[in-house]
């Protein structure tokens, strides 16, 4: 496999590597499309590859023994998945699936570990992102118990918006209800609230972000802290949207 060019990569972690560091394992990176529904890792199945999206949105889904599901984390071109591969885990504790189509690169789990050994900078970026995702997951848990559904939905839409180009999200009510672990009528009601305030426009299978600043204000403290932590740990995401979030204190 030929080496990839740094200029062809939009994944933030890979793009932060100097060319000489990326060259240490670039021939092991396989470019591929990541269509909606693409299964990056199945629950309780072996982790064969590690994925670095250039575009699109992936969901880390927790699965109970009885088969109940809820989104625990979200990632896109700012990160990689599955993060458990970074500590040598061979089995995925989650279902990891693309919720919004995109493209990216993948590397075998074995070569991923070898790449971290030969590039301390890459290993540092991997560890920093793993920490950033862990913070996101904890705030998702906090939001689930402390915010009403409409604010949780505002947070989730903002997180999706952070990871796509443009203002259009191709999402169904049914899928949103699965990701937020709420009943579909609750999603419909929450969407009506956001649309009534002219933050979004909701159509069948499509949501358009109309006023991001107002949506951030509506989400209050449900959104912002994990995003600030990502910037602190890794740095600003290339091409990221300007945020209107007021820094949290304390």
N, C-alpha and C positions, 0 to 999 in steps of 0.2 A: 504494500500500500504506500502511495507517495505521501510526502509530508504536506501538511496543509499550511496555507499562508495565514499569518496573523491578521492580515487585513480582511480575510474572509470570515472571521469569527466575530460574532456579536455577543457571545456568552461573556458576562462581565468577569468571572473568575479567570477564564482562559485568556481574555484580552488584557488582563493586568500582568500577565507574565511577559518578561522581556523575550525577544525572539530566541535568544540562546537557551533560555529555560524551557520554552515551549518545544523547541527542537529536540529536546531529550526524549519526548514521547509522542510527538505529533504524528509520526508514521503509524502509530497505533490507534489514532482517532478515526473512526468511521463516520462519515457524514450520512445522515438519513432523514427522511420525512417522519414527522410525528403527528399523524392524523388524529382527529378527535376520537377518543375511545381507545387509543393505542395503550396497551398494557406494558408499562415499564417494569413492573414487578408484581407478581401475584402473591396474595397473602399466604404465608407459610410455605412459599416455594423458594428454590435457590435463587440467589442474586448472581446472575451471569454477567451483567454489564452495568456500568455506571454511565448515566446520561447527563449531558451538558446542553440544555436547550439554547438555541439562538433566538427562538421565538416560540410563542404558544404558552399555555398555562397547564401545569400539572397539579394534581391533587394527591395528597397523602391521606389515605382513607383508613381509619381505624375500623376493624371488623371484630365483632364480638363472637364468642363461641356459638351463639345461636344465629349468627348471620346478620345482625343489625349493623348498620354502617353509618358513619359520620365523618366529615372531613376534619382532620386534625391539623393539616398544614397545606400551604400553597407555595408553589415555586414556579419560576420562569427563567428567563435568561440571566437573572441575578445569581443563580445557584446551580446545584446538581442534585441528583437523586439516583439511588437511595443513599442517604447519608450514613446508614449503618455499615456500608462497605468500607468506610474510612477506618473503622476499628477492626476490620477483618471479618465481620459478620457474614455468614454464608447463606442465611435464611432471612427472608424479608418478613418483619413483623406486621407489615401493612400491605394494603393494596395500593399501588401507585399507578395512576392512570391519567392520560391527557384529557383535560376537560375542554380545552380550546386548541385547535390544530396549530401546528408550527413545524419547526425543523431544528436540527441540531447535530451533535456528535455523540458517539458513545465509544467506550473503551472497555475491554474485558476487565473483570474485577481483579484478576491477577496482575495485569499490567498497570492498573490504577494504583495498586499498592506499591508496585515497583517504582512508579513515577513519583510517588510521594517520598520514597527512600532516596531517590537520586536528585530531587529538587526540594530543598527545605522551604523555599518560598511557596511552591505549590502546596506543600503539606500545611504551611501556615494559613494559606487562603482556604483550604479545605476545612481546617479546624475552626477558623473564624466563621465560615458560613454555617457549619454545623451548630455553632453556638447561636448565631443569628436566627436560624430556623427553630431551635429549641425555645428561644425567647418568644418567637411568633406563636408557637404552639401553646405556651403558657398563657399568653394573652387571649388566645382563642378560647381556652378553658374559662378564663376570667370573664370574658365577654358573654359566654353562654349562660353564665349564672347571674350576671349583674346588669345586662342591658336588655331592653325590650327588642322584639323581633325586628322592628323597623330600623333601629339603630344598628343591630347586628347585620342586617342586610346592607345598610349603607356602608359599613366597614368592609363587608365582603366585596361589594361592587367596586369600592375604591381600590382594594387590593388587586382585583382583576384588572381594573383600568391601568394600574401601575405597570402591568406586565404585557400590555398590547400596544400596538401602534394604532392611532386613531381613537375614536370615541365610541365605537360600536362593539357590543359584546353579544355573541351568539349563544344564548342560554335559555333553556326552557324552565318554566315554573317547576316542573317535576324534578329537574336536575338540581335547581337551587334548593328545593325542599330537602333533598338527600344531603346536600353539602352542609346545610344549616341544621339538619336533624330536627326539622319541624314539619308539621302537616302542610300539604299543598295549599289549603285555604288560607293559612297564616301567611304564606309567601304572597299570595294574591292580594291580601289586605295590605301587607307592608309595601308592595309595589304601588298600590293605589295611593298610599300616603306619600311616597317619594315622588310619584308622578303628579299628584295634586299640588305639591309644592314646587313643581316645575324643575326638580333636580334631574329627572330622567324622562325619557319617553319609552314606554314599554309596548312592544308589539309581539305577535306570536313568534316565539323563538328568537327574539331580538330585543336588546336593551340599548338605548342610546344615552350616553352621559351628556347632559345639557349644561349643567352648572356644577362643575367639580368643587369650586370653592365653597358653595353653599352646602354641597353634600358632605364635605369635610366638617363644616361647622355643625351640621345636623348630627353627625356621628359622634361628636364630642370626644370623650377620652377613649372611646372604643377603637379609634384609629390613631396611629402616629408613633407610639412608643417603640414598637418593634422596628418600624422603618428608620427611626432615629438611631436605634442600636445597630442596624445594618450599616448605616453610614459611618458610625463610630468605629465599628470593627473592620470594615472593608473599604469604606470610602464611597463617595457618590457614584451611583450607577451611571455609566455613560449613556447619554441621551435620555436620562430620567426626566420625569415631569417636574416642574417647579411645584413645591409643596406649600400650602397655606397653613400647615399645621403649626400652632404655637408651641414652642418647646415646653415640655413638662418640667416642673420643678419638683424637688424633693427626692 
